[in-house]
Amino acid sequence: MKRNKSFAVIGLGRFGTSVARTLSRLGYEVLAIDTKEERVQQVADEVTHTYIADTTDENSLKALGIRNFDVVVVAIGEDIQANVLTTLLLKDLGVKYIVAKARNELHGKMLEKIGADRVVYPERDMGQRVAHNLVSTNVLDYIELSPDLSLIETSAPRCLVGKTLAEARLREKYDANVVAIKRGDQIIVPPNPGEKIQAGDVLIVVGRNGGLQKLEELE
């Protein structure tokens, strides 16, 4: 069943393709756009709609009905000029929420100034994820949500197995909240405070970076 929110992803390099596929698997309507036919064909069977278009052309964007999408992700990586111009045109057309990929801090500041609602740095963020994975055997994924707030996906530490979420007192001890539990093919969202943590569970936790760091150190 399709969820209500609709997404358009512009630029189908590694990052854009990954975003489009993931959103589609989560059940969202996804329009995937690129200038190259072969890239569009690679995801054609996995997303709702595809289109070959030059998004630096305002008329192309209008023809796509781009302003009707809830979120537009500008994932153009190789061509900074096309990335910036596309973002600018989307803003002018009144797109509700624009997420733009930046290659570096200067590029990111430029995107923020022209109206991107959120700027992402895939290369930098991947570096952070790799570093966290190297220092903690439990951490499976790490996403920085803001300078002091992050989300981690972590294997349940042995010392918490058998305890309920209430008994684990993660909010009190680590200023962290378990927002979901992955248990095999099942995802428990949101988990009840009385939910008992089982061996093999994967906890999805949001919290302050200092507390999460302590949580990562648990065994």
SULZI-V283799 format. One record per pair of residues at least 12 apart in sequence whose ideal C-beta (glycine too) atoms are under 10 Angstrom apart, sorted by sequence separation. I is the first residue (numbers start at 0). J is the second residue. If there is no record, write none. Layout:
I,J ; I,J
This chain:
6,18 ; 7,19 ; 8,20 ; 19,31 ; 31,43 ; 39,51 ; 50,62 ; 73,85 ; 85,97 ; 86,98 ; 98,110 ; 99,111 ; 106,118 ; 107,119 ; 128,140 ; 129,141 ; 131,143 ; 139,151 ; 140,152 ; 141,153 ; 155,167 ; 164,176 ; 177,189 ; 178,190 ; 182,194 ; 190,202 ; 202,214 ; 6,19 ; 18,31 ; 19,32 ; 29,42 ; 36,49 ; 38,51 ; 39,52 ; 50,63 ; 52,65 ; 73,86 ; 86,99 ; 97,110 ; 107,120 ; 128,141 ; 138,151 ; 139,152 ; 140,153 ; 164,177 ; 176,189 ; 177,190 ; 187,200 ; 190,203 ; 8,22 ; 19,33 ; 31,45 ; 37,51 ; 71,85 ; 85,99 ; 86,100 ; 99,113 ; 101,115 ; 104,118 ; 106,120 ; 127,141 ; 128,142 ; 137,151 ; 138,152 ; 139,153 ; 180,194 ; 182,196 ; 183,197 ; 8,23 ; 16,31 ; 31,46 ; 36,51 ; 48,63 ; 50,65 ; 71,86 ; 73,88 ; 99,114 ; 100,115 ; 127,142 ; 128,143 ; 137,152 ; 138,153 ; 139,154 ; 177,192 ; 182,197 ; 186,201 ; 188,203 ; 6,22 ; 15,31 ; 29,45 ; 30,46 ; 31,47 ; 32,48 ; 33,49 ; 35,51 ; 73,89 ; 83,99 ; 97,113 ; 99,115 ; 104,120 ; 107,123 ; 125,141 ; 127,143 ; 135,151 ; 137,153 ; 138,154 ; 164,180 ; 180,196 ; 183,199 ; 187,203 ; 5,22 ; 6,23 ; 15,32 ; 16,33 ; 29,46 ; 30,47 ; 31,48 ; 32,49 ; 33,50 ; 34,51 ; 54,71 ; 82,99 ; 97,114 ; 98,115 ; 99,116 ; 101,118 ; 103,120 ; 124,141 ; 136,153 ; 137,154 ; 177,194 ; 180,197 ; 182,199 ; 183,200 ; 186,203 ; 4,22 ; 15,33 ; 28,46 ; 29,47 ; 30,48 ; 31,49 ; 32,50 ; 33,51 ; 34,52 ; 71,89 ; 82,100 ; 83,101 ; 97,115 ; 98,116 ; 99,117 ; 100,118 ; 101,119 ; 102,120 ; 124,142 ; 131,149 ; 135,153 ; 136,154 ; 137,155 ; 159,177 ; 181,199 ; 182,200 ; 183,201 ; 6,25 ; 23,42 ; 27,46 ; 28,47 ; 29,48 ; 30,49 ; 31,50 ; 32,51 ; 33,52 ; 34,53 ; 54,73 ; 71,90 ; 82,101 ; 96,115 ; 97,116 ; 98,117 ; 99,118 ; 100,119 ; 101,120 ; 102,121 ; 103,122 ; 104,123 ; 124,143 ; 135,154 ; 137,156 ; 177,196 ; 181,200 ; 182,201 ; 2,22 ; 11,31 ; 27,47 ; 28,48 ; 29,49 ; 30,50 ; 32,52 ; 33,53 ; 34,54 ; 55,75 ; 65,85 ; 82,102 ; 94,114 ; 96,116 ; 97,117 ; 98,118 ; 99,119 ; 100,120 ; 101,121 ; 102,122 ; 103,123 ; 123,143 ; 131,151 ; 136,156 ; 137,157 ; 180,200 ; 181,201 ; 4,25 ; 6,27 ; 7,28 ; 8,29 ; 9,30 ; 10,31 ; 11,32 ; 12,33 ; 20,41 ; 24,45 ; 32,53 ; 33,54 ; 34,55 ; 54,75 ; 68,89 ; 71,92 ; 73,94 ; 95,116 ; 96,117 ; 97,118 ; 98,119 ; 100,121 ; 101,122 ; 102,123 ; 135,156 ; 180,201 ; 181,202 ; 1,23 ; 4,26 ; 5,27 ; 6,28 ; 7,29 ; 8,30 ; 9,31 ; 10,32 ; 11,33 ; 16,38 ; 19,41 ; 20,42 ; 23,45 ; 24,46 ; 32,54 ; 79,101 ; 87,109 ; 91,113 ; 94,116 ; 100,122 ; 101,123 ; 127,149 ; 131,153 ; 155,177 ; 170,192 ; 179,201 ; 180,202 ; 181,203 ; 2,25 ; 3,26 ; 4,27 ; 5,28 ; 6,29 ; 7,30 ; 8,31 ; 9,32 ; 10,33 ; 11,34 ; 12,35 ; 15,38 ; 19,42 ; 23,46 ; 55,78 ; 65,88 ; 66,89 ; 71,94 ; 79,102 ; 83,106 ; 86,109 ; 87,110 ; 90,113 ; 91,114 ; 119,142 ; 120,143 ; 128,151 ; 177,200 ; 179,202 ; 180,203 ; 2,26 ; 3,27 ; 4,28 ; 5,29 ; 6,30 ; 7,31 ; 8,32 ; 9,33 ; 10,34 ; 11,35 ; 22,46 ; 23,47 ; 65,89 ; 70,94 ; 71,95 ; 72,96 ; 73,97 ; 74,98 ; 75,99 ; 76,100 ; 79,103 ; 82,106 ; 86,110 ; 89,113 ; 90,114 ; 119,143 ; 128,152 ; 151,175 ; 153,177 ; 178,202 ; 179,203 ; 180,204 ; 1,26 ; 2,27 ; 3,28 ; 5,30 ; 6,31 ; 7,32 ; 8,33 ; 9,34 ; 10,35 ; 16,41 ; 20,45 ; 22,47 ; 34,59 ; 55,80 ; 60,85 ; 66,91 ; 69,94 ; 70,95 ; 71,96 ; 72,97 ; 73,98 ; 74,99 ; 75,100 ; 76,101 ; 77,102 ; 86,111 ; 88,113 ; 89,114 ; 90,115 ; 150,175 ; 155,180 ; 164,189 ; 167,192 ; 177,202 ; 178,203 ; 179,204 ; 0,26 ; 1,27 ; 2,28 ; 11,37 ; 12,38 ; 16,42 ; 19,45 ; 20,46 ; 55,81 ; 66,92 ; 68,94 ; 69,95 ; 70,96 ; 71,97 ; 72,98 ; 73,99 ; 74,100 ; 76,102 ; 79,105 ; 83,109 ; 87,113 ; 89,115 ; 90,116 ; 148,174 ; 149,175 ; 155,181 ; 164,190 ; 165,191 ; 166,192 ; 177,203 ; 178,204 ; 179,205 ; 1,28 ; 11,38 ; 15,42 ; 19,46 ; 32,59 ; 54,81 ; 55,82 ; 57,84 ; 61,88 ; 65,92 ; 66,93 ; 67,94 ; 68,95 ; 69,96 ; 70,97 ; 71,98 ; 72,99 ; 73,100 ; 79,106 ; 82,109 ; 83,110 ; 86,113 ; 87,114 ; 152,179 ; 154,181 ; 155,182 ; 163,190 ; 164,191 ; 165,192 ; 166,193 ; 175,202 ; 176,203 ; 177,204 ; 178,205 ; 1,29 ; 10,38 ; 11,39 ; 19,47 ; 32,60 ; 53,81 ; 54,82 ; 55,83 ; 56,84 ; 60,88 ; 65,93 ; 66,94 ; 67,95 ; 68,96 ; 70,98 ; 71,99 ; 72,100 ; 73,101 ; 82,110 ; 86,114 ; 87,115 ; 150,178 ; 163,191 ; 164,192 ; 165,193 ; 167,195 ; 176,204 ; 177,205 ; 178,206 ; 11,40 ; 16,45 ; 55,84 ; 56,85 ; 59,88 ; 60,89 ; 65,94 ; 66,95 ; 83,112 ; 84,113 ; 86,115 ; 152,181 ; 163,192 ; 164,193 ; 165,194 ; 166,195 ; 167,196 ; 175,204 ; 176,205 ; 177,206 ; 11,41 ; 16,46 ; 19,49 ; 54,84 ; 55,85 ; 57,87 ; 79,109 ; 83,113 ; 163,193 ; 164,194 ; 165,195 ; 166,196 ; 175,205 ; 176,206 ; 11,42 ; 32,63 ; 54,85 ; 57,88 ; 60,91 ; 61,92 ; 79,110 ; 163,194 ; 164,195 ; 173,204 ; 175,206 ; 53,85 ; 54,86 ; 55,87 ; 56,88 ; 57,89 ; 60,92 ; 83,115 ; 86,118 ; 163,195 ; 164,196 ; 174,206 ; 175,207 ; 30,63 ; 32,65 ; 55,88 ; 82,115 ; 162,195 ; 163,196 ; 169,202 ; 173,206 ; 174,207 ; 8,42 ; 30,64 ; 54,88 ; 57,91 ; 60,94 ; 161,195 ; 162,196 ; 173,207 ; 174,208 ; 11,46 ; 30,65 ; 54,89 ; 57,92 ; 160,195 ; 161,196 ; 167,202 ; 169,204 ; 174,209 ; 175,210 ; 159,195 ; 160,196 ; 161,197 ; 170,206 ; 173,209 ; 174,210 ; 175,211 ; 30,67 ; 73,110 ; 159,196 ; 160,197 ; 161,198 ; 169,206 ; 173,210 ; 174,211 ; 8,46 ; 11,49 ; 30,68 ; 158,196 ; 159,197 ; 160,198 ; 164,202 ; 172,210 ; 173,211 ; 175,213 ; 29,68 ; 32,71 ; 160,199 ; 173,212 ; 174,213 ; 175,214 ; 6,46 ; 28,68 ; 32,72 ; 156,196 ; 160,200 ; 170,210 ; 173,213 ; 174,214 ; 6,47 ; 7,48 ; 8,49 ; 9,50 ; 28,69 ; 30,71 ; 31,72 ; 33,74 ; 34,75 ; 155,196 ; 157,198 ; 159,200 ; 169,210 ; 172,213 ; 173,214 ; 5,47 ; 27,69 ; 32,74 ; 33,75 ; 73,115 ; 139,181 ; 155,197 ; 169,211 ; 172,214 ; 173,215 ; 5,48 ; 7,50 ; 9,52 ; 27,70 ; 29,72 ; 31,74 ; 32,75 ; 155,198 ; 159,202 ; 10,54 ; 34,78 ; 71,115 ; 154,198 ; 155,199 ; 173,217 ; 9,54 ; 71,116 ; 72,117 ; 73,118 ; 74,119 ; 76,121 ; 154,199 ; 155,200 ; 169,214 ; 172,217 ; 1,47 ; 70,116 ; 73,119 ; 76,122 ; 154,200 ; 155,201 ; 156,202 ; 7,54 ; 34,81 ; 70,117 ; 72,119 ; 74,121 ; 153,200 ; 154,201 ; 155,202 ; 22,70 ; 153,201 ; 154,202 ; 169,217 ; 152,201 ; 153,202 ; 22,72 ; 152,202 ; 153,203 ; 167,217 ; 9,60 ; 151,202 ; 152,203 ; 153,204 ; 151,203 ; 152,204 ; 7,60 ; 19,72 ; 32,85 ; 150,203 ; 151,204 ; 9,63 ; 18,72 ; 150,204 ; 151,205 ; 19,74 ; 149,204 ; 150,205 ; 151,206 ; 159,214 ; 7,63 ; 9,65 ; 18,74 ; 149,205 ; 150,206 ; 7,64 ; 15,72 ; 17,74 ; 148,205 ; 149,206 ; 151,208 ; 7,65 ; 14,72 ; 15,73 ; 16,74 ; 148,206 ; 149,207 ; 153,211 ; 156,214 ; 159,217 ; 7,66 ; 15,74 ; 147,206 ; 148,207 ; 149,208 ; 156,215 ; 158,217 ; 7,67 ; 8,68 ; 14,74 ; 15,75 ; 147,207 ; 148,208 ; 151,211 ; 156,216 ; 157,217 ; 158,218 ; 7,68 ; 13,74 ; 14,75 ; 15,76 ; 140,201 ; 144,205 ; 147,208 ; 149,210 ; 150,211 ; 151,212 ; 153,214 ; 156,217 ; 157,218 ; 5,67 ; 6,68 ; 7,69 ; 8,70 ; 9,71 ; 10,72 ; 12,74 ; 14,76 ; 139,201 ; 144,206 ; 146,208 ; 147,209 ; 149,211 ; 153,215 ; 155,217 ; 156,218 ; 5,68 ; 6,69 ; 7,70 ; 8,71 ; 9,72 ; 10,73 ; 11,74 ; 12,75 ; 13,76 ; 139,202 ; 140,203 ; 142,205 ; 145,208 ; 148,211 ; 149,212 ; 151,214 ; 4,68 ; 5,69 ; 6,70 ; 7,71 ; 8,72 ; 9,73 ; 10,74 ; 11,75 ; 12,76 ; 137,201 ; 139,203 ; 144,208 ; 151,215 ; 153,217 ; 4,69 ; 5,70 ; 6,71 ; 7,72 ; 8,73 ; 9,74 ; 10,75 ; 12,77 ; 137,202 ; 143,208 ; 3,69 ; 4,70 ; 5,71 ; 6,72 ; 7,73 ; 8,74 ; 9,75 ; 10,76 ; 138,204 ; 10,77 ; 10,78 ; 141,211 ; 10,81 ; 9,81 ; 10,82 ; 9,82 ; 138,211 ; 141,215 ; 10,85 ; 9,85 ; 135,211 ; 138,214 ; 9,86 ; 135,212 ; 137,214 ; 138,215 ; 134,212 ; 137,215 ; 135,214 ; 136,215 ; 137,216 ; 9,89 ; 18,98 ; 131,211 ; 135,215 ; 137,217 ; 131,212 ; 134,215 ; 135,216 ; 137,218 ; 7,89 ; 18,100 ; 134,216 ; 135,217 ; 136,218 ; 135,218 ; 131,215 ; 15,100 ; 14,100 ; 7,94 ; 9,97 ; 12,100 ; 6,96 ; 8,98 ; 9,99 ; 10,100 ; 9,100 ; 4,96 ; 6,98 ; 18,119 ; 18,121 ; 17,121 ; 14,119 ; 15,121 ; 14,121 ; 13,121 ; 14,122 ; 12,121 ; 14,125
